[in-house]
């Protein structure tokens, strides 16, 4: 504090020597050791020894990552969330005030950390052989699914931690470093980690093969750029501003400093991981040319192979993600949202009698005939979004969609299970999707804000008015509808003893989709959720938590007919024409754009 940095450095070096000789075994000493590493980095920097400053800063950052990981493994999920709120601030500091190498490593570690920790924790329970811990996990899952009090859930969670004992703190997640990602890149590939910082700033961390270190590009730094950021943060709905000002938005997200490193060959690829508001924008579809007077409407995706990842660490931990051809599928669509109880009970009872497809032909014929009548009157269903209105409209286009997809997959040799009408119910979804490679759901999606849940929505009033604190968790406020959902969505209890047809993200997060190479959510706003420091809390997080490898989902309310065309083209490209998953999706986007030029239609879906 008296600016005697040389003397301070002398004593910090001595402290480092003492604690190194003590082998730093006690947790308290480890804490002092880590703090002293930060001090050494700072003091070497103040004394002009910058290489040593970077060296000790990297040591401190690596130790901090390890300590955070160890501590998270010994906490319940609720306590992990509280702890991470504070710990994440340190990662902000690392990403803003450290070398780009440490910033990239911090980003790889921190993105999705709570999600990865939760996945690993459940994995350790399953592999522990501890029957009590497995039973306790089942009890906790029941409490979670029922929307129990947070204290009950936390108590059950801590019981599992205690039952696992010393093993509870062990982590299987590899500490991926920037060099690992670099080694996974091709010669002309570019990896980008977008970063949203707590002070509102954004940055992009870039990495290419052959670079000695990553590079950091600060974003939104000019007055004009910041005005665009302010508009994006204020605009509701977001897509309206983006679609009207796409060249301007593209200019300040895909800045010149980023574009100069884009691939120069056809073999080159761009891998990026979004953060903050970029989760809510299809930035891969923004215009390549940003001049306001340009006549070229081609997009980034039209010109480059660009892949959206949860984190570029996926290139290291899941290197096979692009190549696998799926061989089995469970397909849901054309759900009957308001069936008589006896009819739904009968449908559920058939699940124990057969494991083959269950197609409700009678309902399909009625729904398609009704659609023809409504079209003649100009009143056909337009969107696949369940608003707060009590009535859930049928979606006849989903009937055609799932039958076409089923036929194409069968021709391709896949083992398919198709469920429509009253058979597209929640019991079926929970019992017939585990172990399947493809999960396709064509229906109404929903995402309800915390402020609207109890003020405008009858379902949440009926189910959670007694325990509103539960709705702080966004996974209870997002999902999709299956057969029988209409009465429940209206706040009624028409199907006592049966599932209610409202499939929440929370319920999905407790399921096993580890075999699912592809989940297709052919519905409205399935990519929506609460954006936090650990990603987007909604359906996408639920399926990732359950183990899904890739997800196709929508950023906003989607048109029924346009979605049908998009999905039909995707599966035809993939399973009839033999394209890769990425190529099939990109081509389906182009085909949809040719039919529906308005960006509202073709920019809605993303492939994560």
N, C-alpha and C positions, 0 to 999 in steps of 0.2 A: 504493500500500500504506500510505501515511501519511495517507490521507484528504484529500489536497490535490486535490480533483476539479476545481476551477476551473483550476488550473495544468495538470493533465493534459489537460483539454479544450482549453486553448490550444495545447499541443504536438500534440495529435491533429489539430486543425484545420490547423495548419501542415503536418503530414505529409501530410494529404489534399490540400492545395494543391500541394505539391511533386510528389506522385505523379500528380495529375491533369494537371499541366503536362508530365510525362514521357510522357503518353499510355498508360501502363501496358501496354507491349508485351511485356516479358519475363515469363515465367511466375513467376519468383521475386518480381518486383515486384508482379504481380497477386495473389500470395498475401499479401504485406504489405498491399496495398491493401484486400483483402477483410477481413483481420483488423482493420485500422484502422476500417473501416466499422462492424464490431461494437462496437469501442471507442467510437466516436462516439455510437452509439445508447445505449450504457450510460451514458456520461458526460453526455450531454444529459439523460437520465432522472434521474441523480443531482443534476443542477443544476436540475431542475424544468421543463425545456423539453421537454415530452412530445410535442408535435407533431413537433419535429425528431428526437426519439428514434425515433418510429415511422417517419419518413421514411428515416433512415439504416439502420434495421433492415430495412426493405423493400428498400433498395438492396443491402444485404449478402446478404439471402436470395436475391434474384434472381441476383446474381453467383455465389453458391454453387451454385445450381441449374445455371447454365451451365457452371461449372467441372467439376461432377460429371458432367454429360452428356458433355462433351468428353473427359474422362479415361476414362469407361466405353467410349467408342467406340474407344479405342486399346488395349484389353485383351482377353485371351482370356476365355472365359466363366468359367473357374475363378477367375481373378484378379478378375473383376468381382464374383463372389460374396464373396470375402474383403474387397475394398475396400468393398463396400456394407455389410457388417456393421459397419464403423466409421463410414462416412459417414452411415448411417441414424440414428445417435445424434444428430447435429446436427439432423436433421429432427424428431426427438422434442423437442429443445429449442425449435425454432421453433414447434411445435404447442402447446407448453405455456406458453411464456413470451412469445409475441409477440401482436400484434393478431390478431383473427380473420381479417382479410384475408390476412395472411401465412400463417396456419395453414392456411386453405383452399387457398391456392396450393401450399403445401408438400405437402399431402395429394394434390392433383391430380397433382403431379409425381412423388411417391414411390411411390404405389400401383401395383404392377405394373411398376416401373421396369426391373427386370432382364428381365422378360418382353418389354416393349416394345423394350428395347435389343437383345435377341437377335433379335427379329423384324426390326428395322431393319437389323441387321448382315447377316443373310442376304439381305435385300432389296437391300442395296448390292452384295453379291457378284454376285447375279443380274443387276443392272442395270449393272454396271461395265464389261462387255465384256472383262474380264480372264479369258482362258481358263485361265490357270494357277491363278488364284484359284478359279474354278469347279471345276476338277479337284481342287484341294486340299480344297474343301468336300465333294466326294463322298468323298474318302479319309477325312476326319474323320467323316462320317456313317456310313461302314462300320465304323470303329473304335467309334463310340458304340453302334451297333446290336449289335455283337458283345460289348459289355461289356468293352472293352479297358482296360488300365491307365490311370489318370487322367493320368499323366505323358505317355503317348503322345498322348492326346487333347489335352492342353494344348499340347503341342509342335506338333501339326497345326494347332490353332486359331491359335497365334501365327504360324505360317507364312502363314496367310491374311491376318492383320493386316499382316504385312510386305509381302506381295504387293500389297495394296491401297494401300500407301504413305500419302501425305498424305490420301488420300480416306477412310482408315479411321476417322478421328476425326469426320468430318462426320455430323451427325444430321439426319434429316428430321422427327423428332417435334416437333410444335409445342409451345411452352411455353404451355399452356393456363392462363389465369388465371380467377379467380372471376367476373370480369365477363363472360367468354365463356360460362360456364355460365349465368349469370343471363340473358344475352341469348337463350339457347336455351329458356328456360322460358316457359310460358304464364302468363297473368295470375294464375291461382289454383294454380299448381304449387308444390311444395315439393321441394327437393333436399337430401339428407342424406348426408354422408360420416361414417360411423362410424369411429372411430380407436381402435386398441389401442396403448397406449404401453408402452415397455420396462419401466416400473416397475409394471406390472399395472393401471394405471388405464385407464378407457375414457371417451371423450367423443364427442359428436355435433356436427358442424358443420352448421348449417342455413342455407339460402339461399332467398329468395323474390324474385319480381319486385318492383322498386320499393324494396327495402331499400338503404340507403346502404352497408351492409357485411354480411357473414355474421355469424351469431351462434354462440357455442359454449356447449354444455350439458354439464357434467360429469355422469357417470353413476356409479351404485353408491356414492354419497357417504354415505348414511345407514348406520347399523349394520345395520338390517333388510335393506337392499339389498345390502350387502356380504356378508351371510350367504348370500343367493341366489347371488351371484357365486361364492363359495367352494364352494357345493354344485355349481354347474355345472362348475367347474374340476375337481372331484374325482370327479364321477359318471361311471361307465362302465357300460353305455352311456348316453350323454348324453340320448338321446330319452326314456328312461324317466322321468327326473326332469322334463323339460320337459312331457311329456304328462300327468303326474300333478299338476303344479304350474303349469299354463299361465297361470292368471290372475295368480299371483304373479310369474312370469317376465315376463309382458307389462307388468305395472305398473312394473317396474324397468328394462325396456329401452325401452318406449314411455312415457317419463315424461310427467308433466303439461306440463313445459316444452317437450316436443316436440309433444305432441298439440294444444296450443293453437294451433299453426301449421298443422294439417292443413287441406286444402282445404275450402271451404264450399259449393262448387257441384259439379254433376255433371261439369263440364268439367275440374275440378282433378285433378291427378295427383301421386303421390308417387314420387320416384325415389331409391332408396337404394343405397349401396355398403357391404357388410359388411366386417368386419375381425375378426381374432382368432377367438374361439370363436363369434362371430355367423355365421361362414361355415358352421358345423355345425348351425345352428338355422333352421328355417323361420319366421323372425320375422314374415313377412307373414301367416302363418296363426294367429298368437296371438289370443286373445280381445280384442275391442274394449272390453268392459266388464270391469274388473278387480276389482270388489267380489266377495268370496268368496261372498256370498249371492245373486248375480245369477242369474236364470233365462235371461238372454239369452246364447246360445252363438254369436252371430255373431262373425266374425273381422274383422281389419283389412281383409283382401282382400274380404270380403263387402260392406264399406261404402265402400271407396276403391279407385281404380285405382292399384295399387302395383307398381312395377317394380324388380326386382333387377338392378343393373348391376355390372360389374367396377369401374367408377369413373364418377362423374358427368361426367367428360371425354368419355365416349361420346356424350353429348348434342350435343357440338360436333363430334367427329371422324367420327361415324357417324349423321348426322341422319336417314338414310333407313331405319334399322333396323326400324321398325315397319310399314312400308307395302308392302314388296315381296312379291309373291305368287310362290312358287317354282314352277318349271316342269319340273324333272327330279328323279329320286330313285333312290338305290341302297338296297335294302332287304334286310336279313339277318335270318334267324330259323330256328328249328327245326333248328339245326346237328346233324349226326351226329358225336358227340364221339369215337367209337372205331371208325372204318371200317377195313376191310382195306386194306393199303397199295396193292394193285393198283387198288382202287376209287378211292382218293384220287388216285393218279397219273393214272387215266383222267379224273377230274373236272378236274384241273389242265390236262391236255392239251386239253380242250375250250375252254378260255379263248382259245386262239389261233385257234380255228375259228369262233367266234361272239361277237358283242357283245350278244346279247339275253339275256333272263332264262334262268336255269338252275334248274329246279325238280325236286327229287328226290321224285317222286310215290310211288315204291315205299317209300322210308323214311318219308315222311309217313304213309302208310296203316298201316305197322307201328307207328309211334310212337303214333298216335291209338288204335289197337286195344289196344295195351299200356296206354295211359292208362285206357281203359274198364275193363279187367280190374283194374287197381290201384285204381280208384275203388270198384269193387265190394268190394274187400278193405280199403278205407280206407287205402291206402298211396300215393296219388298224390303227385307232386312238389309241394312247397309254395313253396319259395323259389328266387329266381334268383341265388343266391350260391354261388360255388365256395369251399368251406372248404379246410382243409389236407388233407382226406381225398382219397385218390387217385382215387376213382370220381367222375365228373362225371355227374350224373343228366340224362336228357333232359328237355326242356321242351315238351311237346305244345301248351300254350297259346300258345307263341310262333308255332307253325305257323298257328293260326287268326288270330292277331294280324296277322302280316305279309301273309297273303292278303287279309284285310279291308282293310288299309291300301292294298295294291296296287290293289285294285278301286276304292276310293274315289278314289285319285289318278288312275287311268285315266279314270274318269267325269269328273273335273274337267279332263281334257285334259293331264295331266302325262305326260312321257316316263319310264317306270319300268323299273327292272331289279331283278328279284326273285331272290334266291339262298337256297335251302333245302337241308337235308340235307347231303350230302357236298360240294355246290357252295358252301355257305356257308363257304368256306375262307379261309385267310389270303392266299394268292396272289390270289384274287379280290378281297378287300378292298383289297389294296395296288395293284391294277391297274385296278379298276373304280369307284373313288370320286372320283378327281380330276375337277374340272369339274362335279360334280353339286350341285344346289341343296339337296337334302335327303339326309342320311345317317341311316338308321334301323337300329339294331342291337338285336335282342331275343335275349338270351342270358344266360349267367352272367357276373357281374362279380366282380372280386376286388381287395382291397387288403390287403397284408400288412405288418405293422409291421417295423421294422428288427430288433427283438429276436427275432421269430418266424421270420424268413426262413430262416435257416440251422439253427434248432433244431427247427422243426416242419414245414417244407415241403420235400417231396422234389424239386420242380422247382428250387428255389433251391440245394439241396444239390448237385444234379447239374450245374448250370450255373455256379454262382458260388463254390463252395467254394474254388477255386484263387485267386479274386480277390475276397474278401469286401468290400473297400473300395468296390467299385462300388455295393453296396447302400445306401450312404449316400445315394444319389440315389433319392428316392421314385418317380421315373418308371419305374424298373425293377421296382418292387414293386406296381404297380397296372395294371389292364387288364381285358380280357374274353376269353372263350374262343370260338373258332370250331371248325370241323370238324377232327377229329384231335387235339384238345387233351388227351384223357384220358391217353394214354401219356406224353406229355411232363410233364403235371402229376404223374404218378406217378414221375417221374425216369427214364423209359425213353427209348430212342431208336429207336422203331419206324419212323420215316419218314425215313430218311437220304436226303438229296437233296431233301427237301421242307420247306416251312415247318412249324413244330410246332403251329400252331393257338393258341398262347398269345400273344395280341396285347397287348404291353405299351404303356403310355403313352409310354415312350421311343421305341418304333418309330413311334407315331402322331405324336409331335412332329416327326419328320423328314419327314412327308408334307406334301402340299399340299392344304389344305382351304379355300383362299382363296375358292372359289366357293360354299362351303357356307353358306347363309343359316340353316340349321337342322340341328343334330345332335341326334338323340334317342337317348339311351342307356337303353334299356328293360331294365335289369338292376339288380342289387343294388349298393349302395354306390359308385355311379359318381361321386358328388360327394366321396367320401372322399379323404384324402391327408394328408400332413404339412403342418400349418399353420405358416407362417413369416411373416417381416416382408414378404415379397413376394407373399403370397397362399397358396392351397392348391396344393401340389405333388401332382398326381395326374392323372386322366384329363381333368379340366376344363382344367388348365393345358396339357396336351399338345394338346388340340384348339384352344385359344386360340393357342398357339404356331404351330400349323399354319394358322391363319387363319380358323377358324369364327366366325361372327357371333353365333349364339345357341345355347344348349345346354339341353336338358331332361335332368335327371339326378336320381339318388336319393341321399338322405342316409343311408339305412340299408338293411337287408335287406328286400326287398319280396316280397309275396305274388304268386304266379304269376297266379292268376285275377284278383285286384284290379288288377294291372298291365295285364293284357290289356284289362280294361274301361276303365281310364283312357286307354290309348293309342287304343283304338278310338273312344272318345268325342271325344278331342282332334282326331283327323283328320276325323271326321264334322262336328264343329263348324266346323273350319277350311275344309275343302275341299268339303263338301256344303252346309252352311248359310251359308258365306261370312263367318264371323267373322274378326276380326283374330287374329294369333298369340296375343296376350295374352288376348283375350276367350275364345278357344277353350280355352286352358289353364285359365283361371279357372273356366269353366263345367264343364270336365271334372272339376276338383277337386270342385265342388259336386255333380255327378252321382255321383261315387264316394262322397262323404260320405253321400249319401242311402241308398246301398246298404250301405256299410260305415261306420257311425257312429264306430267306434273310431278315435281320432286316429292310431294306428299305421299304418293303411292309407292315409288320405287326406293326411297331412302329409308323406309320404315324398319326393315329387318337387318339385323347384324348377325354375323357368325363369330362366336367367341370360342 
